[in-house]
């Protein structure tokens, strides 16, 4: 089942960061310009989700390890990292007095375009796992890899999206234009088409292939 929404935005790295620190590699000459070191986090009410406090550092490079510390000591288990959004999700709630800090590399972004009438589908690959001893001669299936695909529309055509085909972007899709409820994740721009008819506004259709999970944000 598809999730539908009203407005969306597409973000790319700033020109400055593309040179210094991107998804692929890191330029030592940047001298740590895009590092966050022992940065403070803010916990949710359940103390299971800790988001980096600085909103300008909330999109983390997937190609670099994020170091998580609890009360000053590094920990390596008991949590997962949500790179788009800058969130550490713990398996169990922490104590009220626990302090969580994070270190890694963040992405500086600029909006590359907007869209509307978006639709997102989460998909899972189902593989045949039938064996000789399968019960009652029925095929057995196994879910393996998950992903997501999204489509959206935009009025007018400037060529901006066409130029970004094949680029990895940050996709932010708002469920309602009146609040900040949204879905976000990394995605490749993999489709761009233009539809124009007599006496109508030019409409551009764009498609995205997700890279990793898509996350719901209710803040």
N, C-alpha and C positions, 0 to 999 in steps of 0.2 A: 504494500500500500504506500502510495506517495504521500509525503508531507508537503503542503502547499503554503505559501506565504505571500506577503505583499511586496516588500522591498528587499534589496540586497546590495552588497558592495563588494568590490574586488580590490585587493590591496597587493602591491608589489613592493620590493625593497627599494629604498631610496638609491639614487645614483651613487651617492657617497659610499653606501654600504656594499653595493655590488662590487666595488673595487676592493674593499677592505675585508669584508667578512660576509660570506654568503652560504647557501646550502652546500656548496661543493668544497670550498676551501677557505683558508684563513691566511691573511697577509700579516706576517709578523710586524711589518712597518706600521700597522694600525695602532700598535702599542696599547692594546687592551681597550680601545675606544668603545667596543661593544660588549665588554665584559660586565657581568654583575657578580659581585663578590660578597658573600655572607649577607645577602640582601634580606631584609625582614619580610615576613609574610603575614597575611591576615586570615584568621580561621573563620569557618562558618560556625553556626550555633552548635552543631554536633561535634565540632573539633575533629572532623575527618577530612576536610578539604581546606588546604592552605594555599592561598593565592598571593603571588608576589605583590607587595604593597604599591610599588611604583607602576602606574598604568602604562607608562611609556616603555616598560620592559616586559610586557605580558605575552609577547610572541617570541618563543625560544627557538633557536636553530636546532633542528633535529640531528645534525651531524656532530654535535658536541655533547659530552656527558654533563648532566646536571648533578652537582654534588649537593646532597641534602644533609643538613645537620640538625640534630635535636639537642637543645641545651648545650650547644658548643661542640658536640661530638658527632663525627660523620656516621651515617647509617646507610646501609646498602640494601636492606630488605624491608618488607612490610608496607610497601607503598608502590604506586605507579605514577608516572609523569604524564601530564597533558600538556604537550608542547605549545599548541595554539591556545592561548589563554593564560599560560604560566601558572599551572596548578599542580600541587602535590596531593595525591589522594591516598590516604592511609587506609589499610585494611581494617583497623580498629581505631576507635576514638582515643585521642591522646588525653593526658591529664590537663586540668585547667591551667596549671602553671607552666606547661611545656612551651618552649620557644623554638620555632622552626625557622631556619635560614636556608637560603639557596645560593648556589654559585653556578655560573654558566655563561652562555652567550645569547644575547637577544637580537632580534631583527628590528631595524627601524623601517617603517612602512609608510607608503604614500598611496592614496586612493587612485586606482587606475581606471575606475569606471563604476557605474551603478547599473541596476537592473530592476525589473519588476516581474510580477506574475511568475515567480520561481516555483520549481517543483523539485523535490529531492527524494530519491529512492535508495534505501539501504538494501544491499544485495549480498547474498552469501553463495559461494560456490559449493555445489553438491556433487560429490564424486561417488562413483560406483565402488563399493567395498565388498562385493559379493565374493564369498569363499566357497570351496567345495562342500563344506559341511553346513552351508547356510540352511536355515530352518524352512521346511515346507516348500522348497524350491522358489522362494521369493528373493528378489534382489535386495541387497542391503545397501544402504546409502550412508554417507558420512559428510558432514559439513566441514569444509576446510578453511577457506580464506573468505574474509568479509571485506566489503568496500562500500562505496556509495557513488552515485551519479546524480548530477543536478543539471537542470536546464532553466533558462530564464530568457526574458525578452528585454529589449531596449529600443526606445525610439531614436530615430536618426541613425546615421552611419558615418563615423569619422575615420574608420580604419584602425582605431586604437586596439580593439580586440583582435582584429586580424593579425596585427603585428606581434601579438603576444601568444599566438598559437604555439603549443608545446612548452610554454613556460609554467613553472610551478608557482602558484599564487596562494594567498590566504583568502578564503571565501567566507564571507559573513552574510548570513541570510536571516532577516528579521521576520518573525512570525506576525508581528503587529507593528504598524508604524507609530503607534502611540506609546510604546515602551521599549525597553532594551532586551526583551526576550528574543533570543536568537539561536541559530545553529552556526557553528564555525569549525573550520578544519582546513588542512592543506589540500590543494587540488591542482591538477593540470587543466589548462584551457585546451580542449581538444576538438571543439566544434564551433564554427562561426558561419552563419549564412544570413543573407540579406533578402528581404522580401519587399518589393515596391510595386504598387499598382497605381493606376491613374486616379487622381483626386484623393489619395490617402497619404498618411504620414509614413515615411520609410520606417520599417521595423527590422530590427536585427535580432536574430536568435542565436544564443550562445549556449554551449554545453561544457560541462566539467566532469572530469574523472577524479574521484577522491583518492588521496594518498594517505592511508591510515584512517583512523576513526574520525567521525564527525561528532562534535560535542554539543550538548544542550546547555545553554547559559540562561539562567532565570533571574540574573541580577540586573 
